[in-house]
């Protein structure tokens, strides 16, 4: 008992030490910026402090995106080996599971702002759509290329889908649809009700598409199945539940991926497979693209609120109201449990309960960022805003350099949480510094 308590105490101390280091870096960063602003103050506007000409350009969006990319790098670097900072093996939700849906959702928030900005500049609708097609294609192609950095580059074994590919497909569906259907000039119905719901009414077609995507996903999930598997199976297969359905890993999602893409083109080292075995599944497979696109469309609704609701109070109150609705709906689908609801929270399957709960968390986080960065203007978004301005560059860079010094290194006896945490924080901090250097030099990489 004494040994176990000592190990627990050591873990707690290492975690507190890491938090203290992060806070110290943040305070030091703020002090350096304050001193430098006093020393080098000129009549010019400084990076991060200028008033943007377009009111829709919110610091909160870049800050939120930056928080997502920084935390993603930290999680991919091992997150100190703490289970609650990594990904859930199957059902459930951990802190690491919030990263990917945050990217999808914030991408949706930015879609109405970019499309309306293009309309304001007189860009034809078809050109906006072609830009969406081009960007989606490049994102998908880069994602496939990144799969071969440390994966197999044999054409018969290349993993086809992945994080960027899922982003590309979801962006194409949501942004392409919005570009083709969004009104250039929206006039809300008269009356108090019309004014109160104008942001929702402006996204009526997006809500319709989201409903279709969710309906198709639900029908396929509970109807399509392998001939030897039960319909509606949502388990990991393999050894799970005393080998109850060993060949049914991932249910309809896994069956479709293996049937259409082939097992050799799926992710070969998923956590689920290492724990339960069974047929291969891909956490970023085909069926989950439907609910991922729906999650982007939920972000589009939050972006429409920015466009049509001018006051800080109106924006934040609506975001928090949607957060409450989504959280309750997601909890009802799960039956307020991890494994026994109609649709458990599951990142691997990208279940609708996962979409709703993570979207609710995103809305709360965006509201907090917005209040401090744009409403009260007490925070400039540092140190996260600069990474948010170059998120795609940091994602590609950290993927390519994921096993290179100085971003990563090893020493003897790295099995402790403390050493793994130091190494993960070191690599993450280097990418944050690179992002700030790029921002200072006004280097912004986009697709």
C-alpha atoms as one frame of an Amber mdcrd trajectory, in Angstrom:
protein
   0.000   0.000   0.000   2.832   2.348   0.841   4.438   1.768  -2.571   1.177
   2.444  -4.373   0.561   5.625  -2.398   4.101   6.791  -3.147   3.571   6.201
  -6.868   0.273   8.105  -6.755   1.931  10.960  -4.885   4.760  11.051  -7.452
   2.254  11.260 -10.328   0.379  14.087  -8.633   3.592  15.992  -7.942   4.769
  15.611 -11.558   1.421  16.845 -12.852   1.465  19.850 -10.518   5.050  20.549
 -11.578   4.055  20.533 -15.243   1.138  22.884 -14.571   3.471  25.169 -12.635
   5.957  25.200 -15.523   3.216  26.097 -18.003   1.924  28.895 -15.789   5.454
  30.183 -15.310   6.065  30.232 -19.069   2.774  32.048 -19.602   3.586  34.689
 -16.965   7.097  35.146 -18.352   5.685  35.485 -21.851   3.284  38.198 -20.691
   6.014  40.101 -18.848   8.341  40.014 -21.867   5.598  41.302 -24.134   4.757
  44.055 -21.672   8.382  45.171 -21.411   8.945  45.045 -25.148   5.770  47.037
 -25.794   7.063  49.774 -23.494  10.514  49.786 -25.066   9.572  49.559 -28.717
   6.290  51.439 -28.657   5.770  53.406 -31.863   2.881  54.946 -33.701   2.335
  51.731 -35.618  -0.148  49.091 -34.614   1.438  46.037 -33.008   0.786  42.423
 -33.930  -2.175  41.090 -32.023  -3.441  44.516 -30.921  -4.883  46.101 -34.044
  -8.564  46.687 -34.553  -9.574  44.648 -37.553 -11.401  46.428 -40.323 -13.972
  43.647 -40.608 -15.874  43.250 -37.368 -16.343  39.525 -37.946 -12.605  38.896
 -37.530 -12.698  37.841 -33.930  -9.654  37.137 -31.830 -11.616  34.402 -30.105
 -11.699  32.293 -33.287  -7.926  32.314 -33.769  -7.412  31.803 -30.031  -9.763
  28.826 -29.953  -8.103  27.292 -33.007  -4.701  27.889 -31.432  -5.733  26.164
 -28.218  -6.879  23.187 -30.287  -3.651  22.883 -32.311  -1.403  23.336 -29.250
  -3.310  20.728 -27.263  -3.326  18.392 -30.271   0.479  18.591 -30.547   0.749
  17.944 -26.813  -1.566  14.903 -27.021   0.229  13.510 -30.085   3.523  13.929
 -28.241   2.276  11.553 -25.572   0.680  13.967 -23.073   2.931  12.651 -20.330
   1.364   9.201 -20.528  -1.747  10.260 -18.551  -4.755   8.216 -19.702  -7.233
  11.075 -19.322  -5.176  13.226 -21.712  -5.107  10.542 -24.402  -7.928   8.975
 -26.443 -10.615   6.664 -25.114 -10.109   3.096 -26.342 -13.773   2.751 -27.355
 -16.793   4.280 -25.583 -16.249   7.314 -23.387 -14.738  10.774 -23.598 -11.325
  11.996 -22.473  -9.616  15.367 -22.806  -7.646  14.114 -25.821 -10.886  13.294
 -27.645 -11.843  16.986 -27.747  -9.074  18.032 -30.137 -10.323  16.712 -33.477
 -13.994  17.752 -33.090 -12.781  21.199 -32.013 -11.025  21.604 -35.369 -14.088
  20.465 -37.280 -16.409  22.720 -35.333 -14.296  25.894 -35.480 -13.833  25.303
 -39.208 -17.611  25.470 -39.497 -17.772  28.687 -37.472 -15.430  30.383 -39.946
 -17.335  29.288 -43.068 -20.128  31.933 -42.965 -17.591  34.666 -42.209 -15.337
  33.772 -45.149 -18.206  33.215 -47.596 -19.951  36.468 -46.653 -16.619  38.277
 -46.881 -16.175  36.936 -50.413 -19.707  38.051 -51.303 -18.892  41.535 -50.000
 -15.880  41.682 -52.343 -18.049  40.749 -55.312 -16.627  37.226 -55.764 -19.057
  35.089 -57.815 -20.665  32.141 -56.086 -19.107  29.630 -58.467 -15.606  30.916
 -57.729 -16.203  30.509 -54.005 -17.352  26.944 -54.601 -14.307  26.158 -56.746
 -12.074  27.532 -53.980 -13.754  25.106 -51.588 -13.150  22.236 -54.028  -9.487
  23.188 -54.478  -8.874  23.553 -50.755 -10.586  20.247 -49.975  -8.558  18.423
 -52.623  -5.252  19.820 -51.335  -6.167  18.976 -47.744  -7.035  15.399 -48.681
  -3.858  14.977 -50.751  -1.622  16.319 -47.973  -3.336  13.997 -45.508  -2.622
  10.934 -47.663   0.995  12.061 -48.056   1.385  12.473 -44.284   0.087   8.915
 -43.798   3.229   7.672 -45.570   5.713   9.622 -43.417   5.804   6.849 -40.814
   3.298   4.488 -42.410   3.510   2.144 -45.399   4.029   3.787 -48.820   3.216
   0.660 -50.817   0.315   1.586 -53.081  -1.514  -1.552 -52.019  -1.202  -0.603
 -48.326  -1.363   3.199 -48.128  -3.869   4.373 -45.545  -6.435   6.389 -47.504
  -8.267   8.255 -44.747  -6.966  10.194 -41.759  -7.383  13.447 -39.864  -6.831
  15.881 -42.746  -8.876  13.691 -45.076 -11.826  13.748 -42.665 -11.454  17.529
 -42.402 -11.342  17.810 -46.198 -14.501  15.767 -46.784 -16.426  17.530 -44.014
 -15.287  20.959 -45.215 -16.259  20.153 -48.801 -19.767  19.092 -47.791 -20.453
  21.963 -45.374 -18.612  24.852 -47.046 -19.597  23.806 -50.557 -23.258  23.547
 -49.582 -23.199  26.865 -47.730 -21.488  28.618 -50.650 -24.201  27.373 -53.016
 -27.227  28.041 -50.795 -26.389  30.974 -48.514 -28.307  34.170 -49.394 -26.095
  37.100 -50.295 -28.456  39.419 -48.428 -30.608  37.965 -45.692 -33.704  39.844
 -44.589 -35.187  38.325 -41.420 -38.964  38.135 -40.971 -40.577  41.041 -39.182
 -41.517  40.825 -35.552 -39.744  39.961 -32.351 -39.662  36.238 -33.108 -38.120
  36.746 -36.531 -35.438  39.021 -35.106 -34.650  36.626 -32.282 -34.292  33.642
 -34.635 -32.719  35.381 -37.636 -29.384  33.592 -37.270 -31.160  30.220 -37.153
 -33.439  31.039 -40.089 -30.463  32.125 -42.185 -29.081  28.576 -41.819 -32.341
  26.768 -42.586 -30.843  24.853 -45.508 -27.821  23.872 -43.423 -30.085  22.485
 -40.710 -31.946  20.520 -43.397 -28.706  19.061 -44.728 -27.523  18.210 -41.210
 -30.815  16.393 -40.602 -30.377  14.367 -43.803 -26.782  13.450 -42.920 -27.743
  12.327 -39.415 -30.741  10.359 -40.716 -28.618   8.536 -43.314 -25.913   7.824
 -40.725 -28.472   6.448 -38.267 -30.175   4.214 -40.829 -26.881   2.810 -42.101
 -25.582   2.268 -38.554 -28.607   0.235 -37.451 -29.500  -1.509 -40.733 -26.291
  -2.310 -42.613 -24.258  -5.165 -41.110 -22.030  -8.091 -41.959 -24.052 -11.279
 -42.666 -22.548 -12.939 -39.583 -23.045  -9.941 -37.271 -26.103  -8.535 -35.474
 -27.708  -5.395 -36.884 -26.946  -2.227 -34.945 -23.818  -3.592 -33.306 -21.742
  -0.722 -31.856 -18.986  -2.617 -30.054 -15.261  -3.043 -30.731 -15.539  -6.744
 -31.553 -12.627  -9.081 -30.954 -12.188 -10.094 -27.305 -14.795  -7.604 -26.091
 -17.623  -9.051 -24.008 -16.108 -12.563 -23.973 -15.810 -12.779 -27.756 -19.526
 -12.071 -28.239 -18.986 -10.672 -31.764 -15.316 -11.232 -32.653 -15.612 -10.414
 -36.387 -17.919  -7.412 -36.024 -15.441  -4.703 -35.014 -16.900  -1.236 -35.483
 -20.314  -2.466 -36.578 -21.587  -0.940 -39.815 -18.752   1.623 -39.920 -16.032
  -1.014 -39.763 -17.866  -3.308 -42.185 -18.224  -0.541 -44.794 -14.567   0.501
 -44.475 -13.320  -3.062 -44.903 -15.712  -3.654 -47.795 -15.059  -0.414 -49.714
 -11.488   0.532 -48.794 -10.044  -2.845 -47.880  -8.412  -3.793 -44.574  -4.915
  -3.030 -45.882  -5.861   0.628 -46.467  -7.150   1.191 -42.916  -5.275   2.381
 -39.834  -3.296  -0.634 -38.675  -2.455   0.334 -35.074  -5.683   1.679 -33.609
  -5.965   1.550 -29.815  -9.090  -0.569 -30.178  -7.225  -3.239 -32.143  -4.321
  -3.336 -29.667  -6.745  -3.914 -26.779  -9.457  -6.104 -28.301  -8.008  -7.480
 -31.536 -10.447  -8.458 -34.275 -10.728  -7.064 -37.817  -9.128  -3.715 -38.621
 -11.125  -0.503 -38.278 -10.294   3.104 -39.079 -11.217   5.857 -36.583 -11.438
   8.291 -39.514 -13.356   6.021 -41.875 -16.151   6.585 -44.386 -19.368   6.473
 -42.342 -18.130   8.944 -39.734 -17.735  11.558 -42.482 -21.511  12.039 -42.363
 -21.674  13.026 -38.700 -18.388  14.951 -38.996 -19.953  17.081 -41.724 -22.976
  17.542 -39.459 -20.638  18.799 -36.726 -19.157  21.347 -39.138 -22.703  22.495
 -39.934 -23.335  23.017 -36.216 -20.300  25.271 -36.299 -21.804  27.116 -39.261
 -24.769  27.989 -37.054 -22.429  29.502 -34.454 -20.760  31.508 -37.221 -24.120
  32.783 -38.447 -24.722  34.100 -34.929 -21.569  36.207 -35.294 -22.854  37.630
 -38.572 -26.394  38.470 -37.561 -26.222  39.117 -33.819 -24.216  42.282 -33.216
 -24.092  42.565 -29.441 -21.733  40.586 -27.224 -24.593  39.582 -24.944 -26.695
  38.216 -27.812 -23.843  36.142 -29.193 -22.711  34.626 -25.921 -26.226  33.948
 -24.657 -27.128  32.097 -27.858 -23.936  30.063 -27.849 -24.499  29.009 -24.250
 -28.136  28.206 -24.944 -27.127  25.958 -27.846 -24.473  24.370 -25.617 -27.118
  23.440 -23.063 -29.416  21.999 -25.744 -26.650  19.947 -27.353 -25.325  18.681
 -24.023 -28.770  17.524 -22.872 -29.522  15.886 -26.229 -26.180  14.080 -26.189
 -26.690  12.943 -22.592 -30.148  11.580 -23.456 -28.710   9.572 -26.361 -26.151
   8.034 -24.018 -28.720   7.344 -21.315 -26.463   9.330 -18.962 -24.033   6.395
 -19.007 -20.914   5.342 -20.847 -22.017   2.045 -22.387 -25.746   1.532 -21.997
 -27.425   4.303 -23.995 -28.909   4.162 -27.486 -25.820   5.890 -28.904 -22.829
   5.882 -26.541 -20.222   8.620 -26.875 -17.674   7.133 -29.250 -14.959   8.970
 -31.166 -14.049   5.924 -33.262 -17.593   5.745 -34.650 -18.099   9.528 -34.427
 -21.497   8.874 -32.889 -24.118  11.619 -32.808 -23.885  11.774 -29.028 -20.149
  12.439 -29.433 -20.927  15.227 -31.918 -23.466  16.892 -29.630 -21.435  16.715
 -26.418 -18.180  17.893 -27.992 -20.004  20.696 -29.833 -21.483  21.816 -26.516
 -18.012  21.915 -24.965 -16.718  23.876 -27.968 -19.508  26.432 -27.580 -18.658
  26.957 -23.923 -14.939  27.317 -24.654 -15.576  29.753 -27.507 -17.867  31.802
 -25.263 -15.142  32.045 -22.621 -12.527  33.032 -25.203 -14.892  35.574 -26.758
 -15.726  37.242 -23.452 -12.081  37.723 -22.503 -10.620  38.531 -25.936 -13.365
  40.424 -27.785 -16.015  41.559 -25.319 -13.961  42.613 -22.291 -10.640  42.760
 -24.209  -8.704  41.623 -21.157  -6.712  39.010 -23.076  -5.020  39.189 -26.464
  -5.217  35.443 -26.993  -1.555  34.731 -26.200   0.144  32.363 -26.370  -2.514
  30.563 -28.439  -3.528  33.116 -31.067  -0.337  32.880 -33.133  -0.571  29.062
 -33.437  -4.208  29.534 -34.433  -3.165  31.770 -37.330  -0.887  29.025 -38.723
  -2.701  25.882 -37.624  -2.239  23.965 -40.896   1.494  24.730 -40.965   1.939
  23.546 -37.376  -0.065  20.383 -38.023   2.004  19.429 -41.060   5.272  20.448
 -39.400   4.709  18.499 -36.213   3.566  15.449 -38.221   6.728  15.450 -40.351
   9.041  16.164 -37.389   7.314  13.849 -34.933  10.472  11.803 -34.410  13.147
  14.457 -34.971  15.457  16.255 -32.586  15.099  18.919 -31.126  11.317  18.416
 -31.066  11.701  14.965 -29.548  14.465  13.232 -27.641  14.992  10.290 -25.336
  17.010   9.621 -22.206  17.317   6.476 -20.092  14.429   5.757 -17.728  11.746
   7.737 -19.547   8.981   5.487 -18.208   7.919   8.011 -15.555   5.113  10.479
 -16.127   7.399  13.322 -15.107   9.975  12.694 -17.852   7.368  12.018 -20.524
   5.558  15.196 -19.522   8.731  17.296 -19.755   9.477  15.899 -23.218   5.911
  16.537 -24.446   5.876  20.075 -23.058   9.265  20.762 -24.634   8.139  19.705
 -28.121   4.860  21.605 -27.824   6.604  24.772 -26.627   8.976  24.709 -29.615
   6.067  24.722 -32.041   4.397  27.573 -30.146   7.622  29.582 -30.437   7.830
  28.827 -34.170   4.229  30.024 -34.579   5.020  33.317 -32.829   8.103  33.876
 -34.991   6.018  33.258 -38.121   3.329  35.659 -36.922   5.885  38.325 -36.044
   7.308  38.056 -39.560   3.754  38.039 -40.952   4.154  34.604 -42.491   0.750
  32.931 -42.687   0.361  29.647 -44.560  -3.088  28.725 -45.827  -4.458  26.368
 -48.458
